[in-house]
C-alpha cells in the first residue's frame, strides 16, 4: 500500500507518511481524513477508521521554502520508475555513474536506478569504461516533482480532486 499524502491546513501538499503515522495523526485529532481507500478499514479494539489515502492537518504548519529535493536511494528508484537505466528491466538497486570509490557522490545527477545484474556488471567503472550506455539521463527533481513522483503522478497528469484547494480555503 502506498504512503498517505499529508496536506497542510491550507490544502497544500506537504509530504507523504506511512499508514501507521497517518492513523496516529488522525487518532490524536491532529489531522482529518480527506480521502480514504474505498472499502478498506483499520480496526482496533474500540476503533474503526477508513484507511487514509489523504489527510489534512487541522492546524497550519509553516514550512520553510525548500529549493532542492533531498537525495535518497528510494527517491532515485521512484524518479526512474524502478526501471534500470542500462537495460530497462525492473531496478532494485541504485548505481553511481562515477563510482564512490573514484570520488562519485550521492547526488541526483550521479545516480540512476539499476537492476542488480547491470550494477554488478558495471562494477567499479564508469559506464563508458564498462561499455554500457544510459537509456535515460539522470535529472534533479524539484521538491514539487519529488512529491508528485512519490505519489506516482507525473507533471502532465490531471491532479486528483484532493490536491486542488476548495474555493473557500
C-alpha positions in Angstrom: 0.0 0.0 0.0 1.3 3.5 -0.9 2.1 6.1 1.7 -0.5 8.6 2.7 -0.4 12.2 1.4 -0.3 14.9 4.1 -1.9 18.2 3.2 -1.4 21.4 5.2 -4.5 23.1 6.7 -4.5 25.3 3.6 -4.7 22.1 1.4 -1.0 22.5 0.2 0.7 19.1 -0.2 3.4 18.7 2.5 4.8 15.2 2.3 3.9 11.6 2.5 3.8 9.4 5.6 3.3 5.8 6.4 -0.1 4.4 7.0 0.7 4.0 10.7 1.8 7.6 11.1 -1.3 8.8 9.3 -3.6 6.8 11.6 -1.8 8.2 14.7 -2.3 11.8 13.4 -6.0 11.1 12.8 -6.5 9.4 16.2 -4.8 12.3 18.0 -7.1 14.7 16.2 -4.1 16.5 14.6 -5.5 15.6 11.1 -8.7 14.6 9.3 -9.2 12.1 6.6 -9.8 13.9 3.3 -9.9 10.7 1.1 -9.7 7.1 2.0 -9.2 3.8 0.2 -12.7 2.5 -0.8 -13.7 -0.5 1.3 -10.6 -0.7 3.4 -10.7 0.0 7.2 -8.3 0.0 10.1 -9.8 -1.9 13.1 -8.7 -1.8 16.7 -10.3 -2.9 19.9 -12.5 0.2 20.2 -11.9 2.0 16.9 -12.7 1.6 13.3 -11.3 4.0 10.8 -11.2 4.2 7.0 -7.7 3.6 5.6 -6.5 7.1 4.7 -5.1 8.0 1.3 -5.0 11.7 2.0 -5.1 13.5 5.4 -5.2 17.2 6.1 -3.6 18.8 9.2 -6.0 20.6 11.5 -3.5 23.4 12.2 -1.5 25.3 9.6 2.2 24.3 9.6 4.7 26.9 8.3 7.2 25.2 6.1 10.5 26.9 5.1 11.0 27.2 1.4 13.0 24.2 0.1 14.9 24.9 -3.1 16.2 21.3 -3.6 14.7 17.9 -3.1 16.8 15.8 -0.7 18.6 12.9 -2.4 17.7 9.4 -1.3 18.0 5.9 -2.7 14.2 5.5 -2.6 13.9 8.9 -4.4 16.2 7.7 -7.2 14.2 4.5 -7.7 10.9 6.4 -7.7 12.3 9.1 -10.1 13.4 6.4 -12.5 10.2 4.5 -12.0 12.0 1.4 -10.8 13.4 0.8 -14.3 17.1 0.1 -15.0 18.9 2.9 -16.7 21.0 0.5 -18.7 18.6 -2.2 -19.9 15.1 -1.1 -18.9 14.2 -4.1 -16.7 13.0 -3.8 -13.1 15.5 -2.0 -11.0 16.2 -2.9 -7.4 19.4 -1.0 -6.7 21.0 2.4 -7.2 24.1 2.7 -9.3 26.7 5.6 -9.1 27.7 6.8 -12.6 31.0 7.9 -11.2 31.7 5.2 -8.5 32.0 6.4 -4.9 35.5 4.8 -4.8 36.5 7.2 -7.5 35.1 10.3 -5.8 31.5 10.0 -7.0 28.9 11.5 -4.7 25.3 10.6 -3.7 23.6 13.2 -5.9 20.7 13.2 -8.2 22.9 13.6 -11.3 25.4 10.9 -10.3 22.9 8.1 -9.5 20.5 6.0 -11.5 18.2 3.0 -10.8 19.8 -0.2 -12.0 19.0 -3.9 -12.0 21.4 -5.9 -9.8 22.9 -7.7 -12.9 23.8 -4.5 -14.6 25.0 -2.9 -11.4 27.3 -5.9 -10.8 28.5 -5.9 -14.5 29.4 -2.2 -14.4 31.1 -2.8 -11.0 33.7 -0.1 -10.1 33.8 1.6 -13.5 32.1 4.4 -15.4 29.5 3.4 -18.0 32.0 4.2 -20.8 34.7 2.0 -19.3 32.2 -0.8 -18.9 30.9 -0.4 -22.5 27.4 0.4 -21.2 25.2 3.3 -22.2 22.4 5.0 -20.3 18.9 4.8 -21.7 17.9 7.9 -19.8 19.9 10.8 -18.4 19.6 11.4 -14.6 17.9 14.7 -13.5 17.4 16.5 -10.3 13.7 16.8 -9.5 12.3 19.9 -7.9 10.7 19.4 -4.4 7.3 19.5 -6.1 8.3 16.9 -8.7 9.7 14.7 -5.9 6.4 14.8 -4.1 4.4 14.0 -7.3 6.8 11.2 -8.1 6.4 9.8 -4.6 2.6 9.8 -5.2 3.0 8.1 -8.5 2.0 11.1 -10.6 3.7 12.9 -13.5 3.8 16.6 -14.3 1.2 16.3 -17.1 -1.3 14.2 -15.2 -4.6 15.7 -14.0 -4.4 16.4 -10.3 -6.7 14.3 -8.1 -9.6 16.3 -6.6 -8.0 16.2 -3.1 -4.9 18.1 -4.4 -6.9 21.1 -5.5 -7.9 23.5 -2.8 -11.6 24.4 -2.4 -12.6 27.9 -3.4 -13.3 28.8 0.2 -9.9 27.8 1.6 
